[in-house]
């Protein structure tokens, strides 16, 4: 059966207005065009829909029975096809999956969850860990928003640059590196822990040291930044971490922060999502909240006092 949504819209207008002229004016078409639509509706339904009673038109029993259903169907069709749709946050019932690296989730997750729950109590957030390998969950719609230090190259992925972080060193109070000038040689001679989901004992810092003819001793790899920071607190291990996203964690643990004595490029932070969500108002709201939460962390720390 060939269905024409225009006929459904015309039927809704005819039942609401109770006349061909009124329905034509409502839909901004001519009266003859609306008469032809009524004829097609009568043929499709096998019912007269509107019949003359004196000087007016009245709906048939069938028309009265389907009036509410027709109106609901038209409204649903507009909601499906409309490019711009408002979202009622107070009644929004949805689960969003956010995949951020662990340090970013620890730094920005509380603010994101609190803001989302305050504005949309029916929304639930899944903060999931980064995978140990490249995965297509973002493209499959299993992840709504993720973080990345690299700008995505796939044409179906969108991104927003939040800011750039820099590496610093975290060490325990009284660590030997905190006494005297911190040179690249002294840094390389210390014992180190890397942060790697895959357990890698080497990272870009080693390349920067290698360019200076230096090599450091990495004796452990931690799967998460929080683990590496605790190792640094309880041992003489040195860990290089992004300054902004670990600022709160270092402060809570009482770790000392030292400058990295080798030149390293800044670390960009991108929020990434699939283009299928470009016109999704609810997803746009989530992106706005995530942007606010992450930009707050990247803002310069307030001066003491």
Secondary structure by P-SEA (a helix, b strand, c coil): ccccaaaaaaaaaaaaaccaaaaaaaacccaaaaaaaaaaaaaaacccccccccccccccaaaaaaaaaaaaaaaaaaaacccbbbbccccccbbbbbbbcaaaaaacaaaaaaaaaaacccbbbbbcccccccccccccccccccccccccccccbbbbbcbbbbbbbbbccccccccccccaaaaaaccbbbbbcccccccaaaaaaaaacbbbbbccccccaaaaaaaaaaccbbbbcccccaaaaaaaabbbbbcccccccbbbbbbbbcccccccaaaaaaaaaaaaaaaaaaccccccc
